[in-house]
Amino acid sequence: MTLTQPLPVEEVVDERRGTLDVVPGPDGPDAPGPTTTTPVPPGTSRLRRAGAAIGWALVGVAGFVALWWLAAGRNDKLPAPGDTFTVLREMLADPFYDNGPDDKGVGVLVWLTLQRVFKGWALATLAGVPLGLLVGSSRRAWQAVNPIVQVLRPVSPLAWFPILAFALADTEAAGVWTVFVIALWPTVLNTAAGAATVPADQRDVARVFRFGRLAYLRHVLVPHVLPSTVTGLRLSMGMGMGWIVIVAIEMLGGSSGIGRQIWTWYNALNLDKVAAGIVIIGAVGLVLDLALMRLARAVALDEGVRS
């Protein structure tokens, strides 16, 4: 009786998982000798991807600055990148000074604008999430609310501002409520979409265990809807809707804020400061979007672990 000898094996490092796989190796006199392998840490590939992403982002920024420099060279009315970044550095050297209504640092101006946009966004969240849960859970509520949403959602925020400013007789409050109107629709629609797609098996389990309305809301509906709701919050704020709206409104009728200050610089033909203000607005919007994107990923990951 002949015994079959097991094939020698080689250890292969899987860099993506940071683990060792075992595969059959060659047999016979030509087989290589034993080799020593070192497991690759799981975070190595992640660091490589992050480094590649940062590298390509720097390439994109460099390309944009180059195009900007070429455009400024052909049109002397445009501020050059060098002049803009010099002014930006001066602004950021002392951003929080406050010498009165017409002389504030960019940090103070951005903070005033953020207060307005967060007030409108918070009001939209408080109203939009319950309304979205209702609309997504009830066909009749959806049929009643959907026509209104579809008619009002495409209306420009700049069309809402004059009506609200006249009705409230206060441009500050009108700006907050304009942000509320614009931020409301993404929150309502995304929350409703999540509520409408609760799996049938989860509803059946709730029915079998005789969940009351509060228990169903807490253990089934809200956990399932939360990722969609956070996506709606990101659309209404982080990706620019609320932030863009409040800056434009401040240009129209604000008494303070970064948008109003940019309009003042424009009237004074100080385009270097206008361009620096644009960079600041874009940076703040990026930070808001990244923060909400991290929140959305954390919620999605938690939902995946629980499911």
Backbone hydrogen bonds in HBPLUS format (Angstrom, degrees):
<---DONOR---> <-ACCEPTOR-->    atom                        ^
c    i                          cat <-CA-CA->   ^        H-A-AA   ^      H-
h    n   atom  resd res      DA  || num        DHA   H-A  angle D-A-AA Bond
n    s   type  num  typ     dist DA aas  dist angle  dist       angle   num
A0025-GLY N   A0008-PRO O   2.79 MM  17  5.46 160.0  1.83 154.1 147.3     1
A0010-GLU N   A0023-VAL O   3.02 MM  13  5.69 163.4  2.05 166.4 171.5     2
A0023-VAL N   A0010-GLU O   3.23 MM  13  5.69 165.7  2.25 158.6 162.6     3
A0012-VAL N   A0021-ASP O   2.84 MM   9  5.10 171.1  1.85 153.1 156.0     4
A0021-ASP N   A0012-VAL O   2.76 MM   9  5.10 171.3  1.76 157.8 158.5     5
A0014-ASP N   A0019-THR O   2.98 MM   5  5.53 174.7  1.99 161.1 162.9     6
A0018-GLY N   A0014-ASP O   2.80 MM   4  5.66 136.9  1.98 151.1 164.8     7
A0031-ALA N   A0028-GLY O   3.20 MM   3  5.58 164.8  2.22 114.2 117.2     8
A0044-THR N   A0041-PRO O   3.08 MM   3  5.59 167.0  2.10 119.7 123.9     9
A0047-LEU N   A0043-GLY O   2.95 MM   4  6.16 154.5  2.01 148.9 155.1    10
A0048-ARG N   A0044-THR O   2.97 MM   4  6.30 151.3  2.05 147.4 156.1    11
A0049-ARG N   A0045-SER O   2.94 MM   4  6.21 157.0  1.99 147.0 152.3    12
A0050-ALA N   A0046-ARG O   2.92 MM   4  6.18 159.2  1.97 148.1 154.2    13
A0051-GLY N   A0047-LEU O   2.83 MM   4  6.00 158.4  1.87 147.2 153.4    14
A0052-ALA N   A0048-ARG O   2.88 MM   4  6.10 155.1  1.94 147.0 153.9    15
A0053-ALA N   A0049-ARG O   2.88 MM   4  6.11 156.9  1.93 147.9 154.3    16
A0054-ILE N   A0050-ALA O   2.95 MM   4  6.19 162.4  1.98 151.0 155.3    17
A0055-GLY N   A0051-GLY O   2.90 MM   4  6.05 157.5  1.95 144.8 151.8    18
A0056-TRP N   A0052-ALA O   2.95 MM   4  6.18 164.1  1.97 152.5 155.6    19
A0057-ALA N   A0053-ALA O   2.94 MM   4  6.11 148.8  2.03 143.1 152.5    20
A0058-LEU N   A0054-ILE O   2.95 MM   4  6.22 154.1  2.02 149.8 155.9    21
A0059-VAL N   A0055-GLY O   3.04 MM   4  6.36 147.5  2.15 142.2 151.6    22
A0060-GLY N   A0056-TRP O   2.93 MM   4  6.23 155.8  1.99 146.5 152.4    23
A0061-VAL N   A0057-ALA O   2.93 MM   4  6.23 159.0  1.98 150.9 156.4    24
A0062-ALA N   A0058-LEU O   2.90 MM   4  6.04 161.7  1.94 146.4 151.7    25
A0063-GLY N   A0059-VAL O   2.93 MM   4  6.16 154.3  2.00 146.7 153.8    26
A0064-PHE N   A0060-GLY O   2.94 MM   4  6.19 155.5  2.00 147.8 154.4    27
A0065-VAL N   A0061-VAL O   2.91 MM   4  6.16 164.5  1.93 155.7 159.4    28
A0066-ALA N   A0062-ALA O   2.96 MM   4  6.13 151.0  2.05 142.6 150.9    29
A0067-LEU N   A0063-GLY O   3.01 MM   4  6.29 158.1  2.06 147.6 152.7    30
A0068-TRP N   A0064-PHE O   2.89 MM   4  6.12 156.7  1.94 149.3 156.6    31
A0069-TRP N   A0065-VAL O   2.84 MM   4  6.04 155.7  1.90 146.7 153.1    32
A0070-LEU N   A0066-ALA O   2.97 MM   4  6.25 155.0  2.03 147.1 153.6    33
A0071-ALA N   A0067-LEU O   2.91 MM   4  6.15 160.4  1.95 149.8 155.2    34
A0072-ALA N   A0068-TRP O   2.91 MM   4  6.13 158.9  1.96 151.0 156.7    35
A0073-GLY N   A0069-TRP O   2.96 MM   4  6.12 139.5  2.12 137.9 149.1    36
A0074-ARG N   A0070-LEU O   3.14 MM   4  6.45 136.7  2.34 141.9 152.3    37
A0074-ARG N   A0071-ALA O   3.21 MM   3  5.24 131.2  2.46  94.7 107.1    38
A0075-ASN N   A0071-ALA O   3.04 MM   4  6.23 135.1  2.25 142.4 154.8    39
A0078-LEU N   A0075-ASN O   3.15 MM   3  5.88 160.9  2.18 120.3 125.2    40
A0084-THR N   A0080-ALA O   3.00 MM   4  6.21 161.1  2.04 156.2 162.2    41
A0085-PHE N   A0081-PRO O   2.95 MM   4  6.11 166.7  1.96 156.5 158.9    42
A0086-THR N   A0082-GLY O   3.06 MM   4  6.20 143.4  2.19 142.2 152.3    43
A0087-VAL N   A0083-ASP O   3.07 MM   4  6.32 160.5  2.10 148.2 152.4    44
A0088-LEU N   A0084-THR O   2.84 MM   4  6.09 155.9  1.89 148.0 156.0    45
A0089-ARG N   A0085-PHE O   2.95 MM   4  6.01 154.2  2.02 137.2 143.2    46
A0090-GLU N   A0086-THR O   3.15 MM   4  6.43 151.0  2.24 142.0 149.4    47
A0091-MET N   A0087-VAL O   2.91 MM   4  6.24 153.1  1.99 150.2 157.9    48
A0092-LEU N   A0088-LEU O   2.99 MM   4  6.22 160.7  2.03 152.8 157.2    49
A0093-ALA N   A0089-ARG O   3.09 MM   4  6.14 120.3  2.46 134.6 148.5    50
A0093-ALA N   A0090-GLU O   3.33 MM   3  5.16 144.0  2.47  92.5 102.6    51
A0107-GLY N   A0095-PRO O   2.71 MM  12  4.60 131.8  1.94 119.3 130.9    52
A0105-GLY N   A0097-TYR O   2.84 MM   8  5.05 155.1  1.90 155.3 148.7    53
A0099-ASN N   A0103-ASP O   2.80 MM   4  5.21 162.1  1.83 178.0 175.6    54
A0103-ASP N   A0100-GLY O   3.30 MM   3  5.40 170.9  2.31 111.7 114.1    55
A0109-LEU N   A0105-GLY O   3.06 MM   4  6.37 161.0  2.09 152.2 158.0    56
A0110-VAL N   A0106-VAL O   2.86 MM   4  5.99 162.0  1.89 149.3 153.5    57
A0111-TRP N   A0107-GLY O   3.03 MM   4  6.15 154.6  2.09 141.0 148.2    58
A0112-LEU N   A0108-VAL O   2.99 MM   4  6.25 156.7  2.04 151.0 156.3    59
A0113-THR N   A0109-LEU O   3.12 MM   4  6.38 157.2  2.17 146.0 151.9    60
A0114-LEU N   A0110-VAL O   2.83 MM   4  6.06 157.9  1.88 151.3 157.9    61
A0115-GLN N   A0111-TRP O   2.99 MM   4  6.20 153.4  2.06 148.5 154.6    62
A0116-ARG N   A0112-LEU O   3.41 MM   4  6.72 157.1  2.46 142.0 146.5    63
A0117-VAL N   A0113-THR O   3.07 MM   4  6.37 165.9  2.09 154.5 158.4    64
A0118-PHE N   A0114-LEU O   2.86 MM   4  5.92 157.9  1.91 152.1 157.9    65
A0119-LYS N   A0115-GLN O   3.09 MM   4  6.21 150.6  2.18 142.5 149.8    66
A0120-GLY N   A0116-ARG O   3.17 MM   4  6.48 169.6  2.19 154.1 155.4    67
A0121-TRP N   A0117-VAL O   2.93 MM   4  6.01 157.5  1.98 144.1 151.2    68
A0122-ALA N   A0118-PHE O   2.83 MM   4  5.83 157.9  1.88 143.5 149.4    69
A0123-LEU N   A0119-LYS O   3.05 MM   4  6.26 161.7  2.08 149.8 154.6    70
A0124-ALA N   A0120-GLY O   2.99 MM   4  6.20 154.8  2.06 143.8 151.1    71
A0125-THR N   A0121-TRP O   2.91 MM   4  6.16 146.6  2.03 144.1 153.4    72
A0126-LEU N   A0122-ALA O   2.94 MM   4  6.21 163.4  1.96 153.2 156.9    73
A0127-ALA N   A0123-LEU O   3.04 MM   4  6.22 150.6  2.12 145.9 153.5    74
A0128-GLY N   A0124-ALA O   2.65 MM   4  5.44 153.1  1.72 141.2 150.8    75
A0129-VAL N   A0125-THR O   3.14 MM   4  5.78 170.1  2.15 141.9 144.0    76
A0131-LEU N   A0127-ALA O   3.34 MM   4  6.34 157.2  2.40 141.7 148.2    77
A0132-GLY N   A0128-GLY O   2.80 MM   4  5.84 152.2  1.87 144.5 152.6    78
A0133-LEU N   A0129-VAL O   2.96 MM   4  6.20 156.9  2.01 153.9 159.8    79
A0134-LEU N   A0130-PRO O   2.99 MM   4  6.23 157.5  2.04 148.0 153.8    80
A0135-VAL N   A0131-LEU O   2.90 MM   4  6.08 168.1  1.91 152.7 156.1    81
A0136-GLY N   A0132-GLY O   2.87 MM   4  5.88 160.5  1.90 147.3 153.0    82
A0137-SER N   A0133-LEU O   3.08 MM   4  5.99 134.8  2.29 135.6 145.8    83
A0138-SER N   A0134-LEU O   3.07 MM   4  6.04 132.0  2.31 146.5 156.5    84
A0142-TRP N   A0138-SER O   3.01 MM   4  6.26 155.2  2.08 146.5 153.6    85
A0143-GLN N   A0139-ARG O   2.93 MM   4  6.18 160.1  1.97 150.5 155.4    86
A0144-ALA N   A0140-ARG O   3.00 MM   4  6.21 140.7  2.16 142.2 152.8    87
A0145-VAL N   A0141-ALA O   2.93 MM   4  6.04 157.9  1.97 151.8 157.1    88
A0146-ASN N   A0142-TRP O   2.86 MM   4  5.53 162.8  1.89 149.4 154.5    89
A0148-ILE N   A0145-VAL O   3.06 MM   3  5.49 118.1  2.46 111.2 125.7    90
A0149-VAL N   A0145-VAL O   3.06 MM   4  6.32 163.6  2.08 159.2 164.6    91
A0150-GLN N   A0146-ASN O   2.91 MM   4  6.06 167.7  1.93 160.0 162.9    92
A0151-VAL N   A0147-PRO O   3.07 MM   4  6.21 141.4  2.23 141.1 150.3    93
A0152-LEU N   A0148-ILE O   2.99 MM   4  6.13 168.6  2.00 155.9 158.7    94
A0153-ARG N   A0149-VAL O   2.83 MM   4  5.54 152.9  1.90 150.9 156.9    95
A0155-VAL N   A0152-LEU O   3.19 MM   3  5.56 154.3  2.26 111.9 119.6    96
A0159-ALA N   A0156-SER O   3.00 MM   3  5.39 151.9  2.08 108.7 117.4    97
A0160-TRP N   A0157-PRO O   3.06 MM   3  5.16 130.6  2.32  97.8 110.9    98
A0161-PHE N   A0157-PRO O   3.21 MM   4  6.49 151.5  2.29 151.3 158.2    99
A0164-LEU N   A0160-TRP O   3.06 MM   4  6.25 169.7  2.07 163.4 166.6   100
A0165-ALA N   A0161-PHE O   2.80 MM   4  5.88 160.9  1.83 158.0 163.8   101
A0166-PHE N   A0162-PRO O   3.01 MM   4  6.11 156.2  2.06 144.2 149.8   102
A0167-ALA N   A0163-ILE O   2.91 MM   4  6.09 161.2  1.94 149.1 154.9   103
A0168-LEU N   A0164-LEU O   2.85 MM   4  5.83 161.7  1.89 149.7 154.3   104
A0169-ALA N   A0165-ALA O   2.86 MM   4  5.41 128.0  2.13 129.0 141.5   105
A0174-ALA N   A0170-ASP O   2.90 MM   4  6.09 154.1  1.97 148.2 156.8   106
A0175-GLY N   A0171-THR O   2.94 MM   4  6.05 148.9  2.04 140.9 147.5   107
A0176-VAL N   A0172-GLU O   3.24 MM   4  6.61 156.8  2.30 147.2 152.6   108
A0177-TRP N   A0173-ALA O   2.99 MM   4  6.26 165.6  2.01 155.6 158.9   109
A0178-THR N   A0174-ALA O   2.90 MM   4  6.01 138.8  2.07 141.0 152.3   110
A0179-VAL N   A0175-GLY O   3.12 MM   4  6.38 157.6  2.17 147.0 151.9   111
A0180-PHE N   A0176-VAL O   3.01 MM   4  6.34 150.6  2.10 141.7 150.7   112
A0181-VAL N   A0177-TRP O   3.03 MM   4  6.26 157.8  2.08 142.3 146.2   113
A0182-ILE N   A0178-THR O   3.11 MM   4  6.38 165.8  2.13 153.0 156.0   114
A0183-ALA N   A0179-VAL O   2.83 MM   4  5.88 161.2  1.87 155.0 160.5   115
A0184-LEU N   A0180-PHE O   2.99 MM   4  5.87 128.6  2.26 142.2 153.5   116
A0188-VAL N   A0184-LEU O   2.95 MM   4  6.15 165.3  1.97 161.1 165.6   117
A0189-LEU N   A0185-TRP O   2.96 MM   4  6.02 177.5  1.96 161.9 162.7   118
A0190-ASN N   A0186-PRO O   3.04 MM   4  5.94 163.4  2.07 142.5 147.6   119
A0191-THR N   A0187-THR O   3.05 MM   4  5.98 158.0  2.10 142.6 149.4   120
A0192-ALA N   A0188-VAL O   2.89 MM   4  5.99 158.9  1.94 149.0 155.5   121
A0193-ALA N   A0189-LEU O   2.93 MM   4  6.09 151.5  2.01 140.6 148.5   122
A0194-GLY N   A0190-ASN O   3.07 MM   4  6.31 154.0  2.14 143.9 150.0   123
A0195-ALA N   A0191-THR O   2.95 MM   4  6.21 159.0  2.00 150.4 156.4   124
A0196-ALA N   A0192-ALA O   2.94 MM   4  6.06 145.6  2.06 146.7 155.3   125
A0197-THR N   A0194-GLY O   3.25 MM   3  5.40 153.9  2.32 102.4 110.1   126
A0203-ARG N   A0199-PRO O   3.28 MM   4  6.68 155.8  2.34 147.3 154.0   127
A0204-ASP N   A0200-ALA O   2.85 MM   4  6.11 151.5  1.93 148.7 157.4   128
A0205-VAL N   A0201-ASP O   2.93 MM   4  6.16 155.0  1.99 144.0 150.1   129
A0206-ALA N   A0202-GLN O   3.04 MM   4  6.26 161.2  2.08 145.8 150.7   130
A0207-ARG N   A0203-ARG O   2.95 MM   4  6.19 146.0  2.07 140.9 150.6   131
A0208-VAL N   A0204-ASP O   2.85 MM   4  6.13 155.4  1.91 151.1 157.7   132
A0209-PHE N   A0205-VAL O   2.98 MM   4  6.19 164.0  2.00 154.8 158.2   133
A0211-PHE N   A0206-ALA O   2.89 MM   5  5.24 173.2  1.90 156.1 158.3   134
A0210-ARG N   A0207-ARG O   3.14 MM   3  4.85 153.4  2.21  95.9 103.2   135
A0216-TYR N   A0212-GLY O   2.86 MM   4  6.02 163.1  1.89 154.9 159.7   136
A0217-LEU N   A0213-ARG O   2.91 MM   4  6.01 154.8  1.97 143.3 150.9   137
A0218-ARG N   A0214-LEU O   2.89 MM   4  6.06 156.9  1.94 147.3 153.4   138
A0219-HIS N   A0215-ALA O   2.87 MM   4  5.85 171.3  1.88 154.1 156.9   139
A0220-VAL N   A0216-TYR O   3.00 MM   4  5.22 146.1  2.11 131.0 138.1   140
A0221-LEU N   A0216-TYR O   2.94 MM   5  6.25 164.7  1.96 156.7 161.4   141
A0222-VAL N   A0217-LEU O   2.96 MM   5  5.77 166.8  1.98 150.2 154.3   142
A0224-HIS N   A0220-VAL O   3.32 MM   4  6.31 153.7  2.39 141.8 149.0   143
A0225-VAL N   A0221-LEU O   2.91 MM   4  6.03 152.0  1.99 154.4 163.3   144
A0226-LEU N   A0222-VAL O   2.91 MM   4  5.77 145.8  2.03 156.3 162.4   145
A0228-SER N   A0225-VAL O   2.97 MM   3  5.48 117.0  2.38 116.1 131.2   146
A0229-THR N   A0225-VAL O   2.95 MM   4  6.15 156.6  2.01 155.6 162.6   147
A0230-VAL N   A0226-LEU O   2.96 MM   4  6.17 163.8  1.99 159.2 162.2   148
A0231-THR N   A0227-PRO O   3.09 MM   4  6.31 150.2  2.18 141.2 149.4   149
A0232-GLY N   A0228-SER O   3.01 MM   4  6.34 151.3  2.10 144.3 151.8   150
A0233-LEU N   A0229-THR O   2.89 MM   4  6.26 151.4  1.97 149.9 158.5   151
A0234-ARG N   A0230-VAL O   2.90 MM   4  6.16 149.3  2.00 144.1 152.4   152
A0235-LEU N   A0231-THR O   2.96 MM   4  6.26 154.7  2.02 146.7 153.5   153
A0236-SER N   A0232-GLY O   2.96 MM   4  6.15 151.1  2.05 145.5 153.3   154
A0237-MET N   A0233-LEU O   3.06 MM   4  6.13 129.7  2.33 138.3 149.7   155
A0239-MET N   A0234-ARG O   2.85 MM   5  6.06 156.6  1.91 162.9 160.2   156
A0242-GLY N   A0236-SER O   2.93 MM   6  5.82 142.0  2.07 129.1 140.4   157
A0240-GLY N   A0237-MET O   2.97 MM   3  5.49 157.2  2.02 117.0 121.8   158
A0244-ILE N   A0240-GLY O   2.70 MM   4  5.38 159.7  1.74 142.8 149.3   159
A0245-VAL N   A0241-MET O   2.99 MM   4  6.02 160.0  2.04 146.2 152.4   160
A0246-ILE N   A0242-GLY O   3.10 MM   4  6.24 166.9  2.12 149.4 151.8   161
A0247-VAL N   A0243-TRP O   3.31 MM   4  6.44 157.9  2.36 144.2 149.7   162
A0248-ALA N   A0244-ILE O   3.10 MM   4  6.33 162.4  2.13 151.6 156.1   163
A0249-ILE N   A0245-VAL O   2.88 MM   4  6.11 156.0  1.94 152.5 160.0   164
A0250-GLU N   A0246-ILE O   2.96 MM   4  6.09 156.6  2.02 144.8 150.3   165
A0251-MET N   A0247-VAL O   3.21 MM   4  6.49 143.0  2.36 138.8 148.1   166
A0252-LEU N   A0248-ALA O   3.18 MM   4  6.54 140.7  2.35 139.4 149.6   167
A0252-LEU N   A0249-ILE O   2.97 MM   3  5.03 122.7  2.31  96.0 111.1   168
A0253-GLY N   A0249-ILE O   2.88 MM   4  6.17 169.8  1.89 168.1 167.9   169
A0254-GLY N   A0250-GLU O   3.05 MM   4  3.90 146.4  2.16 105.3 111.3   170
A0261-GLN N   A0257-GLY O   3.03 MM   4  6.26 154.1  2.10 147.5 155.3   171
A0262-ILE N   A0258-ILE O   3.00 MM   4  6.18 152.0  2.08 145.0 151.6   172
A0263-TRP N   A0259-GLY O   3.16 MM   4  6.46 155.0  2.23 145.5 151.8   173
A0264-THR N   A0260-ARG O   3.02 MM   4  6.33 148.1  2.12 143.0 152.0   174
A0265-TRP N   A0261-GLN O   2.92 MM   4  6.22 158.3  1.97 150.7 156.0   175
A0266-TYR N   A0262-ILE O   2.91 MM   4  6.16 151.0  2.00 145.2 153.5   176
A0267-ASN N   A0263-TRP O   3.01 MM   4  6.28 158.6  2.05 146.7 151.6   177
A0268-ALA N   A0264-THR O   3.12 MM   4  6.38 138.3  2.30 140.7 151.9   178
A0268-ALA N   A0265-TRP O   3.19 MM   3  5.05 126.9  2.49  90.6 104.5   179
A0270-ASN N   A0265-TRP O   2.89 MM   5  5.16 165.5  1.91 158.4 154.5   180
A0269-LEU N   A0266-TYR O   2.84 MM   3  4.83 158.3  1.89 106.9 112.7   181
A0274-VAL N   A0270-ASN O   3.19 MM   4  6.54 148.7  2.29 140.1 149.5   182
A0275-ALA N   A0271-LEU O   2.90 MM   4  6.07 164.0  1.92 150.0 152.4   183
A0276-ALA N   A0272-ASP O   3.00 MM   4  6.24 154.0  2.07 141.1 148.8   184
A0277-GLY N   A0273-LYS O   2.81 MM   4  5.99 152.2  1.88 145.2 152.7   185
A0278-ILE N   A0274-VAL O   2.96 MM   4  6.29 147.3  2.07 145.7 154.8   186
A0279-VAL N   A0275-ALA O   3.09 MM   4  6.42 153.7  2.16 146.8 152.9   187
A0280-ILE N   A0276-ALA O   3.06 MM   4  6.39 154.6  2.13 146.0 152.7   188
A0281-ILE N   A0277-GLY O   2.90 MM   4  6.17 162.4  1.93 152.3 156.8   189
A0282-GLY N   A0278-ILE O   2.95 MM   4  6.16 163.4  1.98 151.0 155.4   190
A0283-ALA N   A0279-VAL O   2.93 MM   4  6.15 153.1  2.00 146.3 153.9   191
A0284-VAL N   A0280-ILE O   2.97 MM   4  6.22 162.1  2.00 155.1 159.0   192
A0285-GLY N   A0281-ILE O   3.00 MM   4  6.21 164.4  2.02 151.2 155.7   193
A0286-LEU N   A0282-GLY O   2.94 MM   4  6.13 149.0  2.04 143.0 151.6   194
A0287-VAL N   A0283-ALA O   3.02 MM   4  6.31 157.6  2.07 148.3 153.5   195
A0288-LEU N   A0284-VAL O   3.01 MM   4  6.29 163.0  2.04 154.7 158.9   196
A0289-ASP N   A0285-GLY O   3.01 MM   4  6.17 160.0  2.05 146.1 151.5   197
A0290-LEU N   A0286-LEU O   2.90 MM   4  6.09 161.9  1.94 153.1 158.0   198
A0291-ALA N   A0287-VAL O   2.97 MM   4  6.13 159.9  2.01 150.0 155.4   199
A0292-LEU N   A0288-LEU O   3.12 MM   4  6.36 163.8  2.15 149.7 153.3   200
A0293-MET N   A0289-ASP O   2.82 MM   4  5.95 144.5  1.94 144.6 155.7   201
A0294-ARG N   A0290-LEU O   2.92 MM   4  6.12 154.3  1.98 148.7 154.1   202
A0295-LEU N   A0291-ALA O   3.11 MM   4  6.40 154.0  2.18 141.1 148.3   203
A0296-ALA N   A0292-LEU O   2.87 MM   4  6.09 154.5  1.93 142.9 149.8   204
A0297-ARG N   A0293-MET O   2.95 MM   4  6.20 157.1  2.00 148.1 153.7   205
A0298-ALA N   A0294-ARG O   2.93 MM   4  6.14 158.0  1.97 148.4 154.6   206
A0299-VAL N   A0295-LEU O   2.96 MM   4  6.17 159.5  2.00 151.0 156.1   207
A0300-ALA N   A0296-ALA O   2.93 MM   4  6.10 160.4  1.97 146.6 152.5   208
A0301-LEU N   A0297-ARG O   2.86 MM   4  6.00 156.3  1.92 148.1 154.5   209
A0302-ASP N   A0298-ALA O   2.97 MM   4  6.13 159.1  2.01 145.6 151.3   210
A0303-GLU N   A0299-VAL O   2.92 MM   4  6.11 154.4  1.98 147.1 154.3   211
A0304-GLY N   A0300-ALA O   2.95 MM   4  6.16 150.8  2.03 142.1 150.1   212
A0305-VAL N   A0301-LEU O   2.96 MM   4  6.24 150.8  2.05 147.6 155.2   213
A0306-ARG N   A0302-ASP O   3.01 MM   4  6.21 161.8  2.05 148.8 153.3   214
A0307-SER N   A0303-GLU O   2.95 MM   4  6.07 147.0  2.06 142.9 151.9   215
